[in-house]
Amino acid sequence: MSSSTESLYLRDLGGLLKEMALRAKKEALSASEADRGFALGRLMAMHEVISLMQQQADAFGLDVKDIGLEEISPEQDLV
């Protein structure tokens, strides 16, 4: 992917979302009983977002590295 504003935006956004998703997983694992439902819901949402972005990248012929979502697998890292 070129270094256009759009590609830089996608790479930065993907990296930020990856960080958020991994933090959501940590928070879900350490949440109290009272907060567990919210934390798990947030984790499920992040799972869907990361998964959708990776599927769309594939559909558009983009490498997940180009959108900052390499080294994360929703099915392994976000369940």
C-alpha positions in Angstrom: 0.0 0.0 0.0 1.2 3.5 -0.7 1.9 6.1 1.9 -1.2 8.2 1.1 -3.1 9.8 3.9 -5.7 7.1 3.6 -3.3 4.3 4.0 -1.6 6.0 7.0 -5.0 6.5 8.5 -5.9 2.8 8.1 -2.6 1.6 9.5 -2.9 3.9 12.5 -6.5 3.1 13.1 -5.9 -0.7 12.9 -3.0 -0.5 15.3 -5.1 1.5 17.8 -8.0 -0.9 17.5 -5.7 -3.8 18.0 -4.4 -2.2 21.2 -7.9 -1.6 22.4 -9.0 -5.2 21.7 -6.1 -6.7 23.6 -6.7 -4.3 26.5 -10.4 -5.3 26.4 -9.3 -9.0 26.7 -7.2 -8.2 29.8 -10.0 -6.2 31.4 -12.5 -9.0 30.7 -10.3 -11.5 32.4 -9.7 -9.4 35.5 -13.2 -7.9 35.8 -15.2 -8.2 39.0 -18.5 -10.0 39.0 -20.4 -6.7 38.8 -18.4 -5.5 35.8 -17.9 -8.8 33.9 -21.0 -8.5 31.7 -19.9 -5.1 30.4 -16.3 -6.2 30.0 -17.3 -9.3 28.0 -19.6 -7.2 25.8 -16.8 -4.8 25.0 -14.5 -7.7 24.2 -17.2 -9.2 21.9 -17.5 -5.9 20.1 -13.8 -5.6 19.6 -13.7 -9.2 18.3 -16.3 -8.3 15.7 -14.5 -5.1 14.7 -11.1 -6.7 14.2 -12.6 -9.6 12.4 -14.6 -7.4 10.1 -11.6 -5.2 9.3 -9.5 -8.3 8.5 -12.2 -9.7 6.3 -12.7 -6.5 4.4 -8.9 -6.1 3.9 -8.9 -9.6 2.4 -11.9 -8.7 0.2 -10.1 -5.6 -1.1 -6.8 -7.3 -1.6 -5.0 -5.6 1.3 -2.5 -7.3 3.5 -3.4 -7.1 7.2 0.0 -5.5 7.8 -1.2 -2.6 5.6 -4.0 -1.9 8.1 -2.0 -2.5 11.3 -3.8 -5.8 12.2 -1.0 -8.3 11.8 -0.2 -10.5 14.7 -3.8 -10.7 16.0 -6.3 -13.4 15.5 -9.8 -12.7 16.8 -10.6 -16.4 17.1 -7.4 -17.0 19.2 -6.6 -13.7 20.9 -10.1 -12.3 21.6 -12.1 -15.2 23.0 
